[in-house]
Amino acid sequence: MLITQHQVPLSPVSPSLSVSPFDLSKCNDSDLGLFLSQRMELVWHGEFDRLFSQYYPHMWYLVPTFYAPSDRWQVFKDSAKVRFSCGECGHGWTSMKGRVIFWFHLNYATNSGYVLFKLYGQQCQKCNNGKFEHAMWYPEEVVKVIGNVYNRVGQCYYGFVRPPLRIDRRQGKPRNQHNAELCQACKEGLCKEEWTL
């Protein structure tokens, strides 16, 4: 994370300022899948560093996890439009309920904060192999959820008063209703929307 001497004053991220610099509307499905699967960690960490560097002198770190931390951590759930592709049969599908859960904690003694996150998968409906496939995230959806967790952290630790929360999703026309039997977050009892700020 790059910290400069001239820091931007802390303020919530406006939904209009969280517009993605990516325009994927002209990509076909195979190009889009390839783009989404390559180097998306750069989008996650780039957007995180861009926003969370404003919390200087606190250093914030974004860390993927498979397990929820202790109860002392704050929790924020968010959803996005994501794409899945079955590794067994090749079937692809889109979900408007791609789930990410963030856990965050600020240690004032060390001036460091951590945002742990878990991306939840879904099972293929066609081959029903019982394996949760990993979601492929659209860049603009990553920008949205990172902006939302930034605002939630700002509310909890930096005095943001009812910061904006983006609940929009990339356009899409799902062919089927969300199937809780195939959703990893539903199976773990974590899929319910919780937008309270």
N, C-alpha and C positions, 0 to 999 in steps of 0.2 A: 504494500500500500504506500503510495507516494504522498508525503505530507509536505506542503510548502509553507513558507512563512506567512503568506497572505491567505487566510482561511475565509471561506464563505460563511456568513452568519448562519446559524442554525435556523432552519425553517422547514415546515412540512413540504413534501413534494406535491406540487399541484398535479392533478390528473393530466392537465394539458401539457405539463413539462415531462411527463413520463411517456410521451409518444415514442414509439420505437423508430430507430433510424433505418430499419430493415423493411423493404417492400418485397414480399415473397408472392404477391398475387399473380405474377406472371410465370411462376415456376410450374412445371408439370410434376405429377406425383413422384416419379422416380428421382428427378433432380432434387425435389424438396426433401425426400427421405434421406438422400445422401448428404445434403447440406445440413439437415438437422442432426444427423448422427455424428458428424465430424466436428470436433472441437467446441461443443456447446459449453464446455466448462469455461471457455474464455468469455462467453456472454454472461454466465452466472457471476464469475469473479470480477469481471470488468465493471458490470453495473453495480455490484456490491461495493467495490472499492471506490467507485465514483461517488456514490451516495454516502457511505459510512465514513469516508475520510473527513466529512464535515463535522463529525463528532470528536475531532481532535480537542484535547490531548488524549482522549481515550482511543485506544487501538482496537478495532473490531476485526474478528476473524470469522470467515464462513467455512464451515466444516460439515461434510456429509456424514451421516450416521445411519446405523441400522436399528438402533435402540433408543428409546426415550430416556433422557437423563433423570436425575432426581427431581423431587417435587419442588425444589426451590427455584427452578427455572420457569420463566414465563412461557406460555404457549400461544402460537398463532397458526391457525389453519387457513389455507387458501386453495382455490380451485382455478383451473385453466383449461383451455382447449388443448389437447395433446393428441398425438398419433401413436398407434401401436402397430407392431408387425410381429406375427407369430414366427418364432424361430424353427418350429416343427413343420408347419404346413404352408407358411408364407402368407397366410391371410392377413390383411391389413384393415384396421378400423380406426375411426376417430372417436374421441370421447370429449364431451363438454365438461366432464367431471374428473379431469386429471387432478390428483390430490397431492399437495405438498404440505408438510407440517414443519413449522419452525419452532425451535426451543431457543430462548436467548437468556443470557445472564451477564450482568456487568459486575466485575470485581473492582471495587473502588480502590482497594489496597494496591493493586497492580496496574490500575488504569487500563485494564484490558477487558474486552467483552467478547463473548462468543455467540455466534448464531449457528446452531446445529440444525440440519434439515434432512428430511427423509422424503424421497420421491416414491410414491406408491404405484404399484403395477396393476395390471388386469390380466385375466386369463382369456385365452382364445375360446370363442364360442363354437367355432367350427370343429376343432379337433379335441377340445375339452381335455387337454393333457394334464391339467392341474398345476401347471407352471405359470407363475406371474411374470408377464413380459414387462420389460422396462419401457417407460414412456419416452417418446421423442418430443421434446419441447420446442415450440415455435419461439423465436427470439423475442417477439413482442410480448408474449405471455411471460417470459422470464423477466423482462423489464417491469411488467405490471406487478408480479408477485414480490420482486425485490423492493420495488417502491412501496408496496403495502407493508412489508415487514419493517422497512426503514421508518415509516410513519408510526407503526405500533411501538417500536423501540423508542422513538421520539416521545411518544405519549407516556410511556412507562418511566423513562429515565431523564428526559430533557424538557419536560413541561409543555409538550405540544397539547393543545386543547382541541379535542375532536378533529384530528387531522383527516384530510380526504382519504377515502378508500375506494380504489377502483374495483368495481365488481363486473365490469364489462368483459366480454371474451371475444376472441377472434371470431369472425362470422363463420357460421356453419349450419348445416341442416342434418342433425343426427337422424339416422334411419330407424334406430331403435331407442327405447327407453333405457335408462341406466339400469344395469343388471347387478344388483347387490351381491348375488351369488358368485359373480366373477371378479368382484372388486376387492383388492387387498385391503384398502382402507375401511371398507364396509365390514369385512371379515374381522378386522381388529377393532370395530366399533368407533371408528374415527372419521367417518365420511360425512356426518351431519354438518351442514353449514352453520357457522357461528360468526356472525358479522358484528357482534357488539364491540364497541370501542369505548 
